[in-house]
Amino acid sequence: MDFALSPVAADYHRRISAFIADEIDPIEVDYHRQLRALDNPWQVLPVIEELKAKAKAAGLWNLFLPSVLSNTDYAPLAELMGRSFIAPEIFNCNAPDTGNAEVLVHYGSEQQKQEWLTPLLAGEIRSAFGMTEPDVASSDATNMESTVVLDGDEIVVNGRKWFSTGIGHPNCKFIIFMGLTDPDAHRHQRHSMVIVPVDTPGVKIERMLPVFGFRDEPYGHGDVSFTDVRVPAENVIAGVGRGFEIAQGRLGPGRIHHCMRLIGLAEKALELACTRAMSRSAFGKPIANLGGNRERIAKARIAIEQSRLLVLHAAWLLDTHGIAGAISQVSQIKAAVPAMALEIVDMAIQLHGGAGLTDDFPLAGAYTAARSLRLADGPDEVHLGVVARIELARYKTATTANGAHT
């Protein structure tokens, strides 16, 4: 594969870099301080809508869509966006809206696209995704207890979901809910996905969940209950029993996006670490020259480069072979990249001393984001298990062919 940016990707990369430098970087620190100072931080500040309008007018909008860019072309753009906590929304490329939009693009009916996808892609509404449950090990989707049951021309939804990212946003209008429909069906045909408007009777946000004390306003992660929630049967996506299929299709590109944003986050952390190490002195020396910090910085650069190449390879495989040809590689990046980013952010915090723990720098928030993604979209152990299964399967085939015991 060619690692050079395509002409289209290079053009977007230049324009997004300039937009972030000119429009987002100058206001982001003040934006966060202003939001956190509010009695109610669950709101959209005017500057966000202003920047969204500018990005949309500049054609820097919905770049995650496969009809706009391939995974390989989008990956370096996601990296740029990952350097900022607000850039993804500015370009209408923030999770979980990107994943939900892709679900509706590939699996949604024309009615669902008109009612939900069109305003989502316009940036007029936001969305959430309900999969993880508090009472079961949700790393195994077959454990899911929440239900999606057909009742005449309606679907009845019951259960409880948590870490439903984006549910706190004031413009969040719907949740894509995954639940159990037929417990006796094949394990990959038991579940269904359904669109649930957040204002439907029976939907209740029980609480917003802090992560290491951060609430990620105005998006947030919610604990949401669904009690005898009734929606039209046409809100089922693609058909009853296709939830697992949709989830697998959704999570492939989504993991590319997450990992490339994390590489951007790691780049930002390393940049801050190097600036601090060269500008501060202790014991008569720059911090860079103390305690093995040069080696730590060098290893951080190597780790970022390794991760970037691994993700670009996975993106290329996804583009050329589909999810079936990239299963191992997608799991590899999901296990490797959050761990890499977490280690580099931790190193940057250490170089900043006590300041790294405060909100004077974005490092504490970066640590929270990187640590969370060792669990989100499947914990490390699940992805390592996938990689090991695929790797060992080759040897099982070889030993069987040689007449050895398996």
Secondary structure, 3 states (H helix, E strand, C coil): CCCCCCHHHHHHHHHHHHHHHHHHHHHHHHHHHHHHHCCCCCCCCHHHHHHHHHHHHCCCCCCCCCCCCCHHHHHHHHHHHHCCCCHHHHCCCCCCHHHHHHHHHHHCCHHHHHHHHHHHHCCCCEEEEECCCCCCCCCCHHHCCCEEEEECCEEEEEEEEEEEECCCCCCEEEEEEEEECCCCCCCCCCEEEEEEECCCCCEEEEEECCECCECCCCCCEEEEEEEEEEEEHHHECCCCCCHHHHHHHHHHHHHHHHHHHHHHHHHHHHHHHHHHHHHCEECCEEHHHCCCHHHHHHHHHHHHHHHHHHHHHHHHHHHHHCHHHCHHHHHHHHHHHHHHHHHHHHHHHHHHHHHHHCCCCCHHHHHHHHHHCCCCCCCHHHHHHHHHHHHHHHHHHHHHHCCCCC
